[in-house]
Amino acid sequence: MKFKGRIWKFGDHIDTDAIIPARYLTTSDPQALAAHCMEDADPEFPKKVRKGDIIVAGVNFGCGSSREHAPIAIKAAGVSCVVARSFARIFYRNAFNMGLPIFESPELRDRIAEGEEIEIDGDAGTIRIPGDPAVLKIQPIPPFMQELLDDGGLMAHIKKRLKAKG
């Protein structure tokens, strides 16, 4: 998996309520959730984000309550992937289950400014910042998790496997 996109920077401990505020949890429609994605952290984000953009954050991204709505909102907003210093454990699993690629990088957030572009090669485990000769290392996505992402998330993966079995 390769990604190239413009960066949106967020801080530490961005919780699921900042990703998709609880007042919008009356729907599970991805586009309705996308319209409010990250609005409590940056009210202009839903209007400015473009397909292929990348969220870069600090530690403990996705902490708080376990809500699948959070990765759904991010993905539906057009964000191609999220890179953070670390992720809350439940968000990490929910992201893959919903088909949202995520990567951990302890150093990326401090090396870039919002609006810059980066290139991520999830297979090789690298991040490149155009104009910067350094190559940042990230953990490649394990094959099983890659399969989940390729299929669009856990439910799509299960449906595909069941269909293959006939």
C-alpha positions as CSV (number, residue, x, y, z in Angstrom):
1,M,0.0,0.0,0.0
2,K,1.3,3.4,-1.0
3,F,0.0,6.8,0.0
4,K,0.9,10.3,-1.0
5,G,-1.0,13.2,0.5
6,R,-1.2,16.5,2.3
7,I,-0.8,16.5,6.1
8,W,-3.3,17.5,8.7
9,K,-1.6,17.7,12.1
10,F,-3.2,17.0,15.4
11,G,-1.8,16.8,19.0
12,D,-1.7,14.1,21.7
13,H,-4.7,12.3,23.1
14,I,-7.2,13.0,20.3
15,D,-10.1,11.0,21.6
16,T,-12.9,9.5,19.7
17,D,-15.3,12.3,20.7
18,A,-12.9,14.8,19.0
19,I,-12.8,12.5,15.9
20,I,-16.6,12.2,15.7
21,P,-18.5,14.0,18.4
22,A,-21.1,11.9,20.3
23,R,-23.9,14.3,19.2
24,Y,-23.6,12.8,15.7
25,L,-23.7,9.1,16.7
26,T,-27.4,8.9,15.9
27,T,-26.4,7.8,12.4
28,S,-24.0,5.3,11.0
29,D,-24.1,6.7,7.5
30,P,-20.4,7.2,6.5
31,Q,-21.0,10.5,4.6
32,A,-23.1,12.0,7.4
33,L,-20.2,11.1,9.8
34,A,-17.6,12.5,7.4
35,A,-19.4,15.9,7.4
36,H,-18.4,16.2,11.1
37,C,-15.1,14.4,11.2
38,M,-12.6,16.1,13.5
39,E,-14.7,19.2,13.8
40,D,-14.2,19.5,17.6
41,A,-10.5,19.4,17.1
42,D,-10.5,21.7,14.0
43,P,-13.9,23.1,13.0
44,E,-12.7,23.8,9.4
45,F,-11.4,20.3,8.8
46,P,-14.6,18.8,7.3
47,K,-14.7,21.6,4.8
48,K,-11.0,21.6,3.9
49,V,-10.0,17.9,3.8
50,R,-9.5,16.4,0.4
51,K,-9.5,12.8,-0.8
52,G,-6.0,11.3,-0.2
53,D,-5.1,13.6,2.7
54,I,-3.3,12.1,5.7
55,I,-3.8,12.8,9.4
56,V,-0.6,12.9,11.5
57,A,-1.0,13.0,15.3
58,G,0.8,12.6,18.6
59,V,0.4,9.9,21.2
60,N,-2.7,7.9,22.1
61,F,-4.7,8.8,19.0
62,G,-8.3,7.4,19.2
63,C,-8.4,7.1,23.0
64,G,-11.7,7.3,24.8
65,S,-14.8,5.3,24.1
66,S,-14.7,2.4,21.6
67,R,-16.7,3.6,18.6
68,E,-16.4,2.3,15.2
69,H,-17.8,5.6,14.0
70,A,-14.4,7.2,14.5
71,P,-12.4,5.3,11.8
72,I,-15.5,5.3,9.6
73,A,-15.8,9.1,9.7
74,I,-12.0,9.5,8.9
75,K,-12.2,7.1,6.0
76,A,-15.4,8.5,4.6
77,A,-13.9,12.1,4.8
78,G,-11.4,10.9,2.2
79,V,-8.4,10.5,4.5
80,S,-6.2,7.8,3.1
81,C,-4.4,6.9,6.3
82,V,-3.4,8.1,9.8
83,V,0.1,8.2,11.2
84,A,0.5,8.8,14.9
85,R,3.2,8.4,17.6
86,S,0.8,5.8,19.1
87,F,-2.8,4.7,19.0
88,A,-5.3,3.7,21.6
89,R,-5.5,-0.1,21.5
90,I,-9.2,-0.2,20.7
91,F,-8.9,2.4,17.9
92,Y,-6.1,0.5,16.4
93,R,-8.2,-2.6,16.0
94,N,-11.3,-0.7,14.9
95,A,-9.3,1.1,12.2
96,F,-8.3,-2.1,10.6
97,N,-11.7,-3.6,11.1
98,M,-13.2,-0.6,9.2
99,G,-10.5,-0.7,6.5
100,L,-8.6,2.4,7.6
101,P,-4.8,2.0,7.3
102,I,-2.8,3.4,10.3
103,F,0.9,3.6,11.0
104,E,3.0,4.4,14.0
105,S,5.9,6.8,13.7
106,P,7.5,8.4,16.8
107,E,9.3,11.1,14.8
108,L,7.1,12.2,11.8
109,R,4.9,14.7,13.6
110,D,7.9,16.8,14.7
111,R,9.5,16.8,11.2
112,I,6.7,18.2,9.2
113,A,4.4,21.2,9.0
114,E,0.6,21.1,8.4
115,G,0.0,21.2,4.6
116,E,3.2,19.5,3.6
117,E,3.0,16.3,1.6
118,I,4.5,12.9,2.5
119,E,4.8,9.6,0.8
120,I,4.2,6.3,2.7
121,D,5.1,2.9,1.5
122,G,3.3,0.6,3.8
123,D,4.8,-2.5,2.3
124,A,8.4,-1.3,2.6
125,G,7.7,0.4,5.9
126,T,9.0,3.8,4.9
127,I,7.9,7.4,5.0
128,R,9.5,10.0,2.8
129,I,9.1,13.8,3.1
130,P,9.8,15.4,-0.3
131,G,12.9,17.5,-0.1
132,D,14.2,15.7,3.0
133,P,16.8,13.0,2.4
134,A,15.9,11.1,5.5
135,V,13.7,8.0,5.2
136,L,11.6,7.3,8.3
137,K,11.0,3.7,9.2
138,I,7.6,2.4,10.2
139,Q,6.3,-1.1,10.8
140,P,5.0,-2.6,7.6
141,I,1.4,-3.8,7.9
142,P,1.3,-7.6,8.6
143,P,0.0,-9.7,5.8
144,F,-3.3,-10.6,7.5
145,M,-4.0,-7.0,8.4
146,Q,-3.1,-6.0,4.8
147,E,-5.7,-8.5,3.6
148,L,-8.3,-6.9,5.8
149,L,-7.5,-3.5,4.3
150,D,-7.4,-4.8,0.7
151,D,-10.9,-6.3,1.2
152,G,-12.3,-3.0,2.7
153,G,-12.4,-4.1,6.4
154,L,-13.3,-7.1,8.5
155,M,-16.9,-7.6,7.4
156,A,-16.0,-7.3,3.7
157,H,-13.2,-9.8,4.3
158,I,-15.5,-12.3,6.0
159,K,-18.1,-12.0,3.2
160,K,-15.4,-12.6,0.6
161,R,-14.1,-15.7,2.4
162,L,-17.6,-17.1,2.8
163,K,-18.4,-16.5,-0.8
164,A,-15.1,-18.2,-1.8
165,K,-16.1,-21.3,0.2
166,G,-19.4,-21.4,-1.8
